[in-house]
Amino acid sequence: MQLAATRIITDDVDALVAFYESATGLTAERLHPLFAELRTASGTLAIASSATVPLLGDDAAEAHANRSVTLDFLVDDVDSTRTALQDVVDEFVKEPTDMPWGNRSLLVRDPDGNLINFFAPISEAAQARFASTAQE
């Protein structure tokens, strides 16, 4: 089994795609006006319109309702990422912080309120855990 993608349901696909393109430096592939994907070597972030929810089942998902999932993006340098996001992010939840499990993390919210963690492993153990998923 392989996790193929994480999908965010939104009322404004264009705005969320623009945010994630700016925040990550990736270019989204627009498969349909109601659906886009940002692909990395380790996974895909899909962005779908709330207009697609009826295709999933009545009330299967709701835009702007997430308070339990965090998207984690592995970056080279958390502090440089913080600087780069200054004009992109409206809400910085937690400034760059060294976490007890060996990562340096920056927590922000996307325009829909989803929590995003930009992190870099800083301890030897954390660096070893992420060695196989290092950025290209």
A tleap script that builds the chain and sets N, CA, C and O, in Angstrom:
source leaprc.protein.ff14SB
mol = sequence {
  NMET GLN LEU ALA ALA THR ARG ILE ILE THR
  ASP ASP VAL ASP ALA LEU VAL ALA PHE TYR
  GLU SER ALA THR GLY LEU THR ALA GLU ARG
  LEU HIE PRO LEU PHE ALA GLU LEU ARG THR
  ALA SER GLY THR LEU ALA ILE ALA SER SER
  ALA THR VAL PRO LEU LEU GLY ASP ASP ALA
  ALA GLU ALA HIE ALA ASN ARG SER VAL THR
  LEU ASP PHE LEU VAL ASP ASP VAL ASP SER
  THR ARG THR ALA LEU GLN ASP VAL VAL ASP
  GLU PHE VAL LYS GLU PRO THR ASP MET PRO
  TRP GLY ASN ARG SER LEU LEU VAL ARG ASP
  PRO ASP GLY ASN LEU ILE ASN PHE PHE ALA
  PRO ILE SER GLU ALA ALA GLN ALA ARG PHE
  ALA SER THR ALA GLN CGLU
}
set mol.1.N position { 0.845 -1.177 0.000 }
set mol.1.CA position { 0.000 0.000 0.000 }
set mol.1.C position { 0.888 1.236 0.000 }
set mol.1.O position { 1.979 1.239 0.570 }
set mol.2.N position { 0.403 2.272 -0.642 }
set mol.2.CA position { 1.137 3.527 -0.722 }
set mol.2.C position { 0.161 4.682 -0.588 }
set mol.2.O position { -0.878 4.701 -1.248 }
set mol.3.N position { 0.489 5.641 0.259 }
set mol.3.CA position { -0.322 6.854 0.348 }
set mol.3.C position { -0.080 7.659 -0.921 }
set mol.3.O position { 1.046 8.091 -1.171 }
set mol.4.N position { -1.110 7.865 -1.721 }
set mol.4.CA position { -0.954 8.519 -3.017 }
set mol.4.C position { -1.038 10.032 -2.934 }
set mol.4.O position { -0.311 10.733 -3.639 }
set mol.5.N position { -1.921 10.549 -2.075 }
set mol.5.CA position { -2.090 11.998 -2.000 }
set mol.5.C position { -2.827 12.387 -0.731 }
set mol.5.O position { -3.510 11.575 -0.106 }
set mol.6.N position { -2.670 13.638 -0.373 }
set mol.6.CA position { -3.466 14.275 0.665 }
set mol.6.C position { -4.282 15.341 -0.051 }
set mol.6.O position { -3.735 16.122 -0.829 }
set mol.7.N position { -5.586 15.381 0.205 }
set mol.7.CA position { -6.463 16.300 -0.520 }
set mol.7.C position { -7.076 17.310 0.435 }
set mol.7.O position { -7.529 16.969 1.527 }
set mol.8.N position { -7.077 18.548 -0.001 }
set mol.8.CA position { -7.738 19.630 0.727 }
set mol.8.C position { -8.969 20.045 -0.081 }
set mol.8.O position { -8.881 20.301 -1.282 }
set mol.9.N position { -10.094 20.107 0.587 }
set mol.9.CA position { -11.330 20.614 -0.024 }
set mol.9.C position { -11.417 22.103 0.300 }
set mol.9.O position { -11.255 22.503 1.453 }
set mol.10.N position { -11.671 22.912 -0.708 }
set mol.10.CA position { -11.703 24.359 -0.517 }
set mol.10.C position { -12.831 24.990 -1.318 }
set mol.10.O position { -13.298 24.422 -2.305 }
set mol.11.N position { -13.260 26.160 -0.889 }
set mol.11.CA position { -14.243 26.928 -1.644 }
set mol.11.C position { -13.576 27.766 -2.736 }
set mol.11.O position { -14.261 28.292 -3.613 }
set mol.12.N position { -12.230 27.895 -2.692 }
set mol.12.CA position { -11.516 28.735 -3.655 }
set mol.12.C position { -10.236 28.039 -4.107 }
set mol.12.O position { -9.159 28.278 -3.561 }
set mol.13.N position { -10.368 27.178 -5.111 }
set mol.13.CA position { -9.223 26.410 -5.618 }
set mol.13.C position { -8.109 27.341 -6.090 }
set mol.13.O position { -6.939 27.116 -5.777 }
set mol.14.N position { -8.462 28.378 -6.835 }
set mol.14.CA position { -7.439 29.269 -7.379 }
set mol.14.C position { -6.602 29.916 -6.278 }
set mol.14.O position { -5.377 29.975 -6.384 }
set mol.15.N position { -7.246 30.394 -5.236 }
set mol.15.CA position { -6.517 31.046 -4.140 }
set mol.15.C position { -5.626 30.056 -3.406 }
set mol.15.O position { -4.486 30.381 -3.072 }
set mol.16.N position { -6.127 28.852 -3.149 }
set mol.16.CA position { -5.326 27.875 -2.418 }
set mol.16.C position { -4.164 27.369 -3.274 }
set mol.16.O position { -3.061 27.170 -2.764 }
set mol.17.N position { -4.400 27.162 -4.551 }
set mol.17.CA position { -3.308 26.762 -5.452 }
set mol.17.C position { -2.237 27.856 -5.468 }
set mol.17.O position { -1.048 27.560 -5.356 }
set mol.18.N position { -2.652 29.107 -5.605 }
set mol.18.CA position { -1.685 30.214 -5.620 }
set mol.18.C position { -0.879 30.255 -4.327 }
set mol.18.O position { 0.332 30.473 -4.352 }
set mol.19.N position { -1.553 30.043 -3.195 }
set mol.19.CA position { -0.850 30.032 -1.912 }
set mol.19.C position { 0.208 28.929 -1.875 }
set mol.19.O position { 1.368 29.193 -1.556 }
set mol.20.N position { -0.188 27.695 -2.200 }
set mol.20.CA position { 0.753 26.576 -2.115 }
set mol.20.C position { 1.868 26.677 -3.150 }
set mol.20.O position { 2.990 26.249 -2.883 }
set mol.21.N position { 1.584 27.232 -4.318 }
set mol.21.CA position { 2.655 27.454 -5.288 }
set mol.21.C position { 3.668 28.450 -4.732 }
set mol.21.O position { 4.875 28.235 -4.847 }
set mol.22.N position { 3.189 29.536 -4.131 }
set mol.22.CA position { 4.090 30.530 -3.545 }
set mol.22.C position { 4.838 29.984 -2.337 }
set mol.22.O position { 6.033 30.229 -2.176 }
set mol.23.N position { 4.132 29.244 -1.493 }
set mol.23.CA position { 4.739 28.747 -0.252 }
set mol.23.C position { 5.754 27.638 -0.484 }
set mol.23.O position { 6.701 27.496 0.290 }
set mol.24.N position { 5.569 26.851 -1.539 }
set mol.24.CA position { 6.443 25.693 -1.761 }
set mol.24.C position { 7.398 25.847 -2.934 }
set mol.24.O position { 8.395 25.130 -3.019 }
set mol.25.N position { 7.109 26.771 -3.835 }
set mol.25.CA position { 7.913 26.891 -5.040 }
set mol.25.C position { 7.570 25.847 -6.096 }
set mol.25.O position { 8.232 25.770 -7.130 }
set mol.26.N position { 6.539 25.043 -5.841 }
set mol.26.CA position { 6.090 24.029 -6.786 }
set mol.26.C position { 5.061 24.638 -7.748 }
set mol.26.O position { 4.448 25.662 -7.447 }
set mol.27.N position { 4.884 24.005 -8.885 }
set mol.27.CA position { 3.858 24.411 -9.835 }
set mol.27.C position { 2.767 23.353 -9.848 }
set mol.27.O position { 3.041 22.168 -10.032 }
set mol.28.N position { 1.549 23.784 -9.653 }
set mol.28.CA position { 0.418 22.849 -9.634 }
set mol.28.C position { 0.072 22.424 -11.047 }
set mol.28.O position { 0.197 23.193 -12.000 }
set mol.29.N position { -0.365 21.181 -11.155 }
set mol.29.CA position { -0.928 20.687 -12.406 }
set mol.29.C position { -2.439 20.774 -12.260 }
set mol.29.O position { -3.018 20.139 -11.379 }
set mol.30.N position { -3.079 21.557 -13.120 }
set mol.30.CA position { -4.529 21.730 -13.076 }
set mol.30.C position { -5.147 20.644 -13.940 }
set mol.30.O position { -5.136 20.738 -15.168 }
set mol.31.N position { -5.685 19.614 -13.303 }
set mol.31.CA position { -6.307 18.509 -14.016 }
set mol.31.C position { -7.716 18.858 -14.472 }
set mol.31.O position { -8.261 18.243 -15.389 }
set mol.32.N position { -8.291 19.851 -13.818 }
set mol.32.CA position { -9.664 20.291 -14.081 }
set mol.32.C position { -9.813 21.634 -13.369 }
set mol.32.O position { -9.079 21.878 -12.411 }
set mol.33.N position { -10.710 22.507 -13.780 }
set mol.33.CA position { -10.889 23.768 -13.052 }
set mol.33.C position { -11.218 23.569 -11.563 }
set mol.33.O position { -10.975 24.461 -10.750 }
set mol.34.N position { -11.768 22.406 -11.212 }
set mol.34.CA position { -12.126 22.132 -9.817 }
set mol.34.C position { -11.077 21.305 -9.076 }
set mol.34.O position { -11.303 20.918 -7.930 }
set mol.35.N position { -9.930 21.025 -9.709 }
set mol.35.CA position { -8.971 20.099 -9.100 }
set mol.35.C position { -7.550 20.400 -9.566 }
set mol.35.O position { -7.311 20.642 -10.749 }
set mol.36.N position { -6.613 20.382 -8.626 }
set mol.36.CA position { -5.199 20.594 -8.938 }
set mol.36.C position { -4.341 19.694 -8.061 }
set mol.36.O position { -4.772 19.248 -6.998 }
set mol.37.N position { -3.123 19.433 -8.519 }
set mol.37.CA position { -2.172 18.633 -7.749 }
set mol.37.C position { -0.803 19.306 -7.750 }
set mol.37.O position { -0.342 19.827 -8.765 }
set mol.38.N position { -0.173 19.276 -6.584 }
set mol.38.CA position { 1.224 19.681 -6.452 }
set mol.38.C position { 1.982 18.421 -6.078 }
set mol.38.O position { 1.733 17.832 -5.026 }
set mol.39.N position { 2.905 18.006 -6.935 }
set mol.39.CA position { 3.582 16.724 -6.748 }
set mol.39.C position { 5.016 16.916 -6.273 }
set mol.39.O position { 5.731 17.809 -6.728 }
set mol.40.N position { 5.412 16.052 -5.347 }
set mol.40.CA position { 6.802 15.977 -4.913 }
set mol.40.C position { 7.244 14.526 -5.057 }
set mol.40.O position { 6.438 13.649 -5.369 }
set mol.41.N position { 8.515 14.285 -4.832 }
set mol.41.CA position { 9.027 12.919 -4.929 }
set mol.41.C position { 8.404 12.008 -3.879 }
set mol.41.O position { 8.329 10.796 -4.083 }
set mol.42.N position { 7.961 12.567 -2.770 }
set mol.42.CA position { 7.445 11.731 -1.688 }
set mol.42.C position { 5.933 11.755 -1.530 }
set mol.42.O position { 5.394 11.012 -0.710 }
set mol.43.N position { 5.234 12.589 -2.294 }
set mol.43.CA position { 3.779 12.612 -2.168 }
set mol.43.C position { 3.158 13.742 -2.959 }
set mol.43.O position { 3.856 14.592 -3.510 }
set mol.44.N position { 1.852 13.739 -3.007 }
set mol.44.CA position { 1.090 14.723 -3.764 }
set mol.44.C position { 0.105 15.434 -2.850 }
set mol.44.O position { -0.568 14.809 -2.030 }
set mol.45.N position { 0.033 16.748 -3.004 }
set mol.45.CA position { -0.990 17.538 -2.336 }
set mol.45.C position { -2.034 17.870 -3.384 }
set mol.45.O position { -1.746 18.580 -4.347 }
set mol.46.N position { -3.245 17.361 -3.203 }
set mol.46.CA position { -4.350 17.618 -4.126 }
set mol.46.C position { -5.238 18.702 -3.526 }
set mol.46.O position { -5.454 18.747 -2.315 }
set mol.47.N position { -5.740 19.561 -4.381 }
set mol.47.CA position { -6.639 20.633 -3.965 }
set mol.47.C position { -7.894 20.519 -4.816 }
set mol.47.O position { -7.833 20.591 -6.043 }
set mol.48.N position { -9.031 20.340 -4.154 }
set mol.48.CA position { -10.293 20.134 -4.860 }
set mol.48.C position { -11.341 21.139 -4.379 }
set mol.48.O position { -11.354 21.542 -3.216 }
set mol.49.N position { -12.194 21.519 -5.280 }
set mol.49.CA position { -13.277 22.437 -4.962 }
set mol.49.C position { -14.331 21.760 -4.095 }
set mol.49.O position { -14.578 20.559 -4.212 }
set mol.50.N position { -14.941 22.550 -3.231 }
set mol.50.CA position { -16.054 22.026 -2.442 }
set mol.50.C position { -17.207 21.590 -3.352 }
set mol.50.O position { -18.081 20.836 -2.924 }
set mol.51.N position { -17.214 22.061 -4.603 }
set mol.51.CA position { -18.228 21.622 -5.563 }
set mol.51.C position { -18.083 20.141 -5.911 }
set mol.51.O position { -19.006 19.551 -6.472 }
set mol.52.N position { -16.944 19.535 -5.588 }
set mol.52.CA position { -16.742 18.104 -5.852 }
set mol.52.C position { -17.258 17.219 -4.721 }
set mol.52.O position { -17.347 16.003 -4.889 }
set mol.53.N position { -17.593 17.793 -3.594 }
set mol.53.CA position { -18.017 16.994 -2.427 }
set mol.53.C position { -19.203 16.094 -2.741 }
set mol.53.O position { -19.185 14.940 -2.315 }
set mol.54.N position { -20.235 16.539 -3.458 }
set mol.54.CA position { -21.346 15.620 -3.752 }
set mol.54.C position { -20.905 14.357 -4.500 }
set mol.54.O position { -21.559 13.320 -4.395 }
set mol.55.N position { -19.813 14.433 -5.246 }
set mol.55.CA position { -19.292 13.248 -5.927 }
set mol.55.C position { -18.729 12.227 -4.941 }
set mol.55.O position { -18.641 11.040 -5.257 }
set mol.56.N position { -18.348 12.686 -3.748 }
set mol.56.CA position { -17.783 11.817 -2.710 }
set mol.56.C position { -18.858 11.202 -1.825 }
set mol.56.O position { -18.646 10.158 -1.208 }
set mol.57.N position { -19.987 11.842 -1.767 }
set mol.57.CA position { -21.083 11.418 -0.891 }
set mol.57.C position { -21.592 12.618 -0.118 }
set mol.57.O position { -20.841 13.552 0.164 }
set mol.58.N position { -22.858 12.589 0.221 }
set mol.58.CA position { -23.458 13.715 0.928 }
set mol.58.C position { -22.675 14.064 2.185 }
set mol.58.O position { -22.444 13.213 3.044 }
set mol.59.N position { -22.270 15.330 2.280 }
set mol.59.CA position { -21.568 15.844 3.461 }
set mol.59.C position { -20.304 15.057 3.806 }
set mol.59.O position { -19.946 14.965 4.981 }
set mol.60.N position { -19.625 14.492 2.818 }
set mol.60.CA position { -18.410 13.712 3.065 }
set mol.60.C position { -17.252 14.590 3.524 }
set mol.60.O position { -16.376 14.122 4.252 }
set mol.61.N position { -17.234 15.839 3.115 }
set mol.61.CA position { -16.148 16.755 3.485 }
set mol.61.C position { -16.702 18.165 3.555 }
set mol.61.O position { -17.775 18.458 3.027 }
set mol.62.N position { -15.943 19.036 4.222 }
set mol.62.CA position { -16.376 20.418 4.392 }
set mol.62.C position { -15.157 21.320 4.356 }
set mol.62.O position { -14.192 21.085 5.084 }
set mol.63.N position { -15.185 22.344 3.524 }
set mol.63.CA position { -14.090 23.303 3.452 }
set mol.63.C position { -13.980 24.093 4.751 }
set mol.63.O position { -14.980 24.314 5.434 }
set mol.64.N position { -12.786 24.510 5.084 }
set mol.64.CA position { -12.500 25.349 6.263 }
set mol.64.C position { -12.834 24.669 7.590 }
set mol.64.O position { -13.043 25.371 8.580 }
set mol.65.N position { -12.895 23.351 7.657 }
set mol.65.CA position { -13.324 22.680 8.885 }
set mol.65.C position { -12.234 21.855 9.554 }
set mol.65.O position { -12.500 21.209 10.568 }
set mol.66.N position { -11.017 21.854 9.022 }
set mol.66.CA position { -9.958 21.006 9.572 }
set mol.66.C position { -9.324 21.621 10.816 }
set mol.66.O position { -8.903 22.778 10.796 }
set mol.67.N position { -9.257 20.857 11.879 }
set mol.67.CA position { -8.538 21.253 13.088 }
set mol.67.C position { -7.755 20.069 13.644 }
set mol.67.O position { -7.357 20.088 14.809 }
set mol.68.N position { -7.527 19.033 12.826 }
set mol.68.CA position { -6.852 17.850 13.363 }
set mol.68.C position { -5.718 17.313 12.497 }
set mol.68.O position { -5.018 16.392 12.919 }
set mol.69.N position { -5.514 17.855 11.306 }
set mol.69.CA position { -4.482 17.351 10.404 }
set mol.69.C position { -3.475 18.466 10.142 }
set mol.69.O position { -3.846 19.628 9.972 }
set mol.70.N position { -2.196 18.097 10.113 }
set mol.70.CA position { -1.123 19.024 9.792 }
set mol.70.C position { -0.401 18.527 8.549 }
set mol.70.O position { -0.089 17.341 8.446 }
set mol.71.N position { -0.136 19.419 7.611 }
set mol.71.CA position { 0.670 19.082 6.450 }
set mol.71.C position { 2.124 19.403 6.786 }
set mol.71.O position { 2.436 20.517 7.205 }
set mol.72.N position { 3.007 18.430 6.604 }
set mol.72.CA position { 4.422 18.605 6.922 }
set mol.72.C position { 5.235 18.698 5.637 }
set mol.72.O position { 5.182 17.804 4.793 }
set mol.73.N position { 5.987 19.787 5.497 }
set mol.73.CA position { 6.868 19.973 4.353 }
set mol.73.C position { 8.308 20.012 4.843 }
set mol.73.O position { 8.674 20.862 5.655 }
set mol.74.N position { 9.117 19.093 4.346 }
set mol.74.CA position { 10.538 19.038 4.652 }
set mol.74.C position { 11.242 20.117 3.831 }
set mol.74.O position { 11.122 20.150 2.606 }
set mol.75.N position { 11.974 20.994 4.507 }
set mol.75.CA position { 12.688 22.081 3.846 }
set mol.75.C position { 14.160 22.041 4.238 }
set mol.75.O position { 14.534 21.384 5.209 }
set mol.76.N position { 14.983 22.739 3.484 }
set mol.76.CA position { 16.413 22.774 3.796 }
set mol.76.C position { 16.711 23.626 5.024 }
set mol.76.O position { 17.552 23.260 5.846 }
set mol.77.N position { 16.029 24.756 5.151 }
set mol.77.CA position { 16.337 25.708 6.221 }
set mol.77.C position { 15.038 26.381 6.669 }
set mol.77.O position { 14.416 27.117 5.903 }
set mol.78.N position { 14.643 26.129 7.892 }
set mol.78.CA position { 13.382 26.659 8.424 }
set mol.78.C position { 13.410 28.179 8.527 }
set mol.78.O position { 12.420 28.839 8.212 }
set mol.79.N position { 14.519 28.731 8.959 }
set mol.79.CA position { 14.591 30.181 9.148 }
set mol.79.C position { 14.533 30.922 7.809 }
set mol.79.O position { 13.899 31.973 7.708 }
set mol.80.N position { 15.184 30.386 6.796 }
set mol.80.CA position { 15.092 30.978 5.453 }
set mol.80.C position { 13.676 30.846 4.908 }
set mol.80.O position { 13.179 31.746 4.231 }
set mol.81.N position { 13.028 29.724 5.203 }
set mol.81.CA position { 11.648 29.524 4.775 }
set mol.81.C position { 10.744 30.561 5.429 }
set mol.81.O position { 9.845 31.099 4.783 }
set mol.82.N position { 10.976 30.841 6.694 }
set mol.82.CA position { 10.189 31.861 7.415 }
set mol.82.C position { 10.298 33.204 6.711 }
set mol.82.O position { 9.297 33.891 6.507 }
set mol.83.N position { 11.505 33.568 6.347 }
set mol.83.CA position { 11.725 34.833 5.652 }
set mol.83.C position { 11.016 34.837 4.301 }
set mol.83.O position { 10.386 35.829 3.936 }
set mol.84.N position { 11.113 33.747 3.565 }
set mol.84.CA position { 10.496 33.653 2.241 }
set mol.84.C position { 8.971 33.711 2.308 }
set mol.84.O position { 8.329 34.158 1.358 }
set mol.85.N position { 8.392 33.266 3.412 }
set mol.85.CA position { 6.933 33.219 3.555 }
set mol.85.C position { 6.333 34.507 4.110 }
set mol.85.O position { 5.111 34.621 4.202 }
set mol.86.N position { 7.147 35.456 4.474 }
set mol.86.CA position { 6.680 36.687 5.121 }
set mol.86.C position { 5.522 37.347 4.378 }
set mol.86.O position { 4.572 37.815 5.006 }
set mol.87.N position { 5.591 37.388 3.051 }
set mol.87.CA position { 4.549 38.059 2.272 }
set mol.87.C position { 3.493 37.101 1.729 }
set mol.87.O position { 2.578 37.520 1.021 }
set mol.88.N position { 3.619 35.812 2.061 }
set mol.88.CA position { 2.706 34.792 1.545 }
set mol.88.C position { 1.707 34.344 2.610 }
set mol.88.O position { 0.543 34.084 2.306 }
set mol.89.N position { 2.160 34.255 3.840 }
set mol.89.CA position { 1.371 33.708 4.946 }
set mol.89.C position { 0.734 34.833 5.748 }
set mol.89.O position { 1.393 35.814 6.092 }
set mol.90.N position { -0.548 34.680 6.042 }
set mol.90.CA position { -1.250 35.647 6.883 }
set mol.90.C position { -1.149 35.305 8.364 }
set mol.90.O position { -1.135 36.197 9.211 }
set mol.91.N position { -1.078 33.999 8.679 }
set mol.91.CA position { -1.057 33.592 10.089 }
set mol.91.C position { 0.121 32.663 10.385 }
set mol.91.O position { 0.164 31.519 9.932 }
set mol.92.N position { 1.068 33.183 11.152 }
set mol.92.CA position { 2.170 32.382 11.668 }
set mol.92.C position { 1.747 31.878 13.041 }
set mol.92.O position { 1.564 32.669 13.966 }
set mol.93.N position { 1.594 30.572 13.175 }
set mol.93.CA position { 1.114 29.962 14.411 }
set mol.93.C position { 2.245 29.854 15.428 }
set mol.93.O position { 2.062 30.165 16.605 }
set mol.94.N position { 3.402 29.415 14.973 }
set mol.94.CA position { 4.563 29.275 15.852 }
set mol.94.C position { 5.811 29.586 15.042 }
set mol.94.O position { 6.045 29.000 13.985 }
set mol.95.N position { 6.596 30.504 15.544 }
set mol.95.CA position { 7.847 30.873 14.888 }
set mol.95.C position { 8.828 29.698 14.935 }
set mol.95.O position { 8.610 28.752 15.692 }
set mol.96.N position { 9.906 29.740 14.139 }
set mol.96.CA position { 10.857 28.618 14.136 }
set mol.96.C position { 11.284 28.216 15.547 }
set mol.96.O position { 11.736 29.034 16.348 }
set mol.97.N position { 11.121 26.923 15.814 }
set mol.97.CA position { 11.363 26.367 17.147 }
set mol.97.C position { 12.023 25.002 17.011 }
set mol.97.O position { 11.667 24.213 16.136 }
set mol.98.N position { 12.995 24.729 17.893 }
set mol.98.CA position { 13.607 23.397 17.959 }
set mol.98.C position { 12.699 22.490 18.780 }
set mol.98.O position { 12.400 22.776 19.939 }
set mol.99.N position { 12.265 21.392 18.164 }
set mol.99.CA position { 11.353 20.460 18.813 }
set mol.99.C position { 12.138 19.331 19.496 }
set mol.99.O position { 13.249 19.008 19.077 }
set mol.100.N position { 11.561 18.734 20.544 }
set mol.100.CA position { 12.281 17.693 21.291 }
set mol.100.C position { 12.557 16.428 20.489 }
set mol.100.O position { 13.406 15.636 20.895 }
set mol.101.N position { 11.875 16.203 19.366 }
set mol.101.CA position { 12.109 15.002 18.557 }
set mol.101.C position { 13.154 15.236 17.474 }
set mol.101.O position { 13.360 14.380 16.613 }
set mol.102.N position { 13.827 16.411 17.514 }
set mol.102.CA position { 14.973 16.625 16.649 }
set mol.102.C position { 14.753 17.446 15.403 }
set mol.102.O position { 15.644 17.531 14.558 }
set mol.103.N position { 13.569 18.065 15.262 }
set mol.103.CA position { 13.299 18.907 14.093 }
set mol.103.C position { 13.223 20.363 14.511 }
set mol.103.O position { 12.864 20.678 15.646 }
set mol.104.N position { 13.563 21.242 13.588 }
set mol.104.CA position { 13.265 22.668 13.743 }
set mol.104.C position { 12.013 22.904 12.909 }
set mol.104.O position { 11.964 22.505 11.745 }
set mol.105.N position { 11.003 23.546 13.488 }
set mol.105.CA position { 9.692 23.663 12.852 }
set mol.105.C position { 9.180 25.089 12.831 }
set mol.105.O position { 9.456 25.888 13.726 }
set mol.106.N position { 8.429 25.383 11.785 }
set mol.106.CA position { 7.695 26.631 11.631 }
set mol.106.C position { 6.261 26.240 11.317 }
set mol.106.O position { 6.017 25.503 10.362 }
set mol.107.N position { 5.306 26.722 12.107 }
set mol.107.CA position { 3.894 26.392 11.897 }
set mol.107.C position { 3.137 27.617 11.403 }
set mol.107.O position { 3.216 28.699 11.983 }
set mol.108.N position { 2.390 27.413 10.300 }
set mol.108.CA position { 1.590 28.481 9.708 }
set mol.108.C position { 0.218 27.919 9.335 }
set mol.108.O position { -0.002 26.709 9.367 }
set mol.109.N position { -0.684 28.810 8.988 }
set mol.109.CA position { -1.987 28.384 8.459 }
set mol.109.C position { -2.109 28.847 7.007 }
set mol.109.O position { -1.683 29.946 6.651 }
set mol.110.N position { -2.701 27.982 6.178 }
set mol.110.CA position { -2.983 28.367 4.797 }
set mol.110.C position { -4.249 29.224 4.792 }
set mol.110.O position { -4.865 29.389 5.845 }
set mol.111.N position { -4.658 29.775 3.651 }
set mol.111.CA position { -5.840 30.650 3.625 }
set mol.111.C position { -7.135 29.990 4.109 }
set mol.111.O position { -8.060 30.691 4.519 }
set mol.112.N position { -7.218 28.656 4.069 }
set mol.112.CA position { -8.403 27.953 4.563 }
set mol.112.C position { -8.285 27.576 6.037 }
set mol.112.O position { -9.209 26.982 6.592 }
set mol.113.N position { -7.177 27.907 6.675 }
set mol.113.CA position { -6.992 27.609 8.090 }
set mol.113.C position { -6.295 26.290 8.382 }
set mol.113.O position { -6.144 25.925 9.548 }
set mol.114.N position { -5.864 25.565 7.353 }
set mol.114.CA position { -5.162 24.299 7.573 }
set mol.114.C position { -3.770 24.566 8.130 }
set mol.114.O position { -3.092 25.504 7.710 }
set mol.115.N position { -3.350 23.736 9.077 }
set mol.115.CA position { -2.055 23.899 9.719 }
set mol.115.C position { -0.960 23.285 8.855 }
set mol.115.O position { -1.084 22.154 8.387 }
set mol.116.N position { 0.113 24.046 8.651 }
set mol.116.CA position { 1.250 23.581 7.860 }
set mol.116.C position { 2.507 23.691 8.706 }
set mol.116.O position { 2.750 24.707 9.356 }
set mol.117.N position { 3.298 22.630 8.686 }
set mol.117.CA position { 4.575 22.583 9.387 }
set mol.117.C position { 5.687 22.514 8.353 }
set mol.117.O position { 5.802 21.535 7.617 }
set mol.118.N position { 6.508 23.562 8.302 }
set mol.118.CA position { 7.724 23.525 7.492 }
set mol.118.C position { 8.834 23.151 8.471 }
set mol.118.O position { 9.069 23.859 9.450 }
set mol.119.N position { 9.519 22.032 8.202 }
set mol.119.CA position { 10.494 21.562 9.173 }
set mol.119.C position { 11.780 21.094 8.506 }
set mol.119.O position { 11.821 20.767 7.320 }
set mol.120.N position { 12.834 21.076 9.330 }
set mol.120.CA position { 14.132 20.528 8.912 }
set mol.120.C position { 14.678 19.714 10.081 }
set mol.120.O position { 14.644 20.176 11.222 }
set mol.121.N position { 15.182 18.506 9.812 }
set mol.121.CA position { 15.783 17.715 10.874 }
set mol.121.C position { 17.104 18.348 11.300 }
set mol.121.O position { 17.930 18.712 10.463 }
set mol.122.N position { 17.293 18.475 12.624 }
set mol.122.CA position { 18.528 19.099 13.114 }
set mol.122.C position { 19.357 18.161 13.981 }
set mol.122.O position { 20.567 18.350 14.101 }
set mol.123.N position { 18.732 17.151 14.589 }
set mol.123.CA position { 19.508 16.184 15.372 }
set mol.123.C position { 20.001 15.071 14.448 }
set mol.123.O position { 19.453 14.871 13.364 }
set mol.124.N position { 21.015 14.362 14.869 }
set mol.124.CA position { 21.524 13.244 14.062 }
set mol.124.C position { 20.444 12.202 13.812 }
set mol.124.O position { 20.312 11.695 12.698 }
set mol.125.N position { 19.668 11.880 14.849 }
set mol.125.CA position { 18.614 10.871 14.703 }
set mol.125.C position { 17.560 11.323 13.692 }
set mol.125.O position { 17.122 10.531 12.858 }
set mol.126.N position { 17.149 12.596 13.763 }
set mol.126.CA position { 16.154 13.112 12.821 }
set mol.126.C position { 16.722 13.160 11.405 }
set mol.126.O position { 16.024 12.835 10.445 }
set mol.127.N position { 17.963 13.557 11.273 }
set mol.127.CA position { 18.586 13.588 9.948 }
set mol.127.C position { 18.648 12.187 9.351 }
set mol.127.O position { 18.454 12.016 8.148 }
set mol.128.N position { 18.914 11.199 10.170 }
set mol.128.CA position { 18.950 9.803 9.677 }
set mol.128.C position { 17.564 9.352 9.240 }
set mol.128.O position { 17.431 8.653 8.236 }
set mol.129.N position { 16.516 9.749 9.993 }
set mol.129.CA position { 15.142 9.362 9.628 }
set mol.129.C position { 14.749 9.902 8.271 }
set mol.129.O position { 14.027 9.239 7.527 }
set mol.130.N position { 15.211 11.088 7.939 }
set mol.130.CA position { 14.780 11.732 6.708 }
set mol.130.C position { 15.815 11.685 5.600 }
set mol.130.O position { 15.628 12.326 4.567 }
set mol.131.N position { 16.890 10.953 5.781 }
set mol.131.CA position { 17.954 10.891 4.776 }
set mol.131.C position { 17.443 10.375 3.443 }
set mol.131.O position { 17.880 10.849 2.394 }
set mol.132.N position { 16.520 9.408 3.460 }
set mol.132.CA position { 16.035 8.830 2.205 }
set mol.132.C position { 15.013 9.722 1.503 }
set mol.132.O position { 14.699 9.494 0.335 }
set mol.133.N position { 14.485 10.742 2.202 }
set mol.133.CA position { 13.509 11.642 1.569 }
set mol.133.C position { 14.072 13.039 1.399 }
set mol.133.O position { 13.322 13.999 1.221 }
set mol.134.N position { 15.396 13.155 1.454 }
set mol.134.CA position { 16.022 14.475 1.319 }
set mol.134.C position { 15.610 15.120 0.002 }
set mol.134.O position { 15.394 14.443 -1.003 }
set mol.135.N position { 15.509 16.417 0.035 }
set mol.135.CA position { 15.093 17.158 -1.162 }
set mol.135.C position { 16.131 16.990 -2.253 }
set mol.135.O position { 17.324 16.841 -1.989 }
set mol.136.N position { 15.645 17.019 -3.488 }
set mol.136.CA position { 16.535 16.904 -4.652 }
set mol.136.C position { 17.059 18.256 -5.020 }
set mol.136.O position { 17.827 18.381 -5.974 }
savepdb mol mol.pdb
quit
